[in-house]
Amino acid sequence: QVQLVESGGGLVHPGGSLRLSCTASASIHSLTTLGWDRQAPGKERELVARISDAGVKDHKEYHDSVAGRLTISRDFAKNAAYLQMNSLKPEDTAVYYCYAKQNCDEVWGEGTLVTVPS
């Protein structure tokens, strides 16, 4: 089973930007879907972004609250996925988890904390 390791979290002021990285222990060619979830304090984990194959182009989907501000991407050469986060808001404060689907298995990393103070 593939293992995922996130990095890039930290403290950023409102309106700022941050880039999260996720490195996979195996080739991401074997992964049906890559993505990011997050869990804010006192709330349930929620889907943030997904990227998967759709013919020639990637298929991407986003939670409504982050569309237009967050962008997911992947690099097959580096076996990595990224989440570019712009115009960050206090409500984006959460632990962000890298996600992968491999056949019927779902895998998450340990998470990286993003804090946007109000």
C-alpha positions, 0 to 999 in steps of 0.5 A, a space after each residue: 500500500 502506498 504511503 503519503 507524506 505531507 509538508 508545507 503547512 504553517 502559519 500564514 496571515 489572511 490573504 496570504 499563500 501557502 503550497 502544500 506538498 504530498 510525496 508518495 512512496 510509490 509511482 502515482 501512475 498506479 493511483 486512480 485519484 489523488 487529493 486533499 482533505 482537511 479537518 478543522 478543530 471541532 469539525 468533521 473531515 471534508 474533501 478539499 480537492 481531487 485530481 484524476 485522469 479524464 482522457 487527455 486532460 486531468 479532471 479536478 474537483 473542489 469543495 465550493 468554499 475553496 474553488 478559485 482560491 486553491 489549485 490541485 496539481 500533480 507531478 508524475 516525475 516526482 510522485 507528488 501532488 500539490 495544493 496551491 493555496 491563495 487568498 487564505 482565510 481564517 476558516 481555512 485553518 485545519 489539518 490538511 491530509 493528502 489522499 490517494 485511491 489505489 484500486 479499491 483502497 483509500 489512503 491518507 497521510 498523517 496531515 500537515 497543519 495550516 493556521 490562518 489567524 483571524 
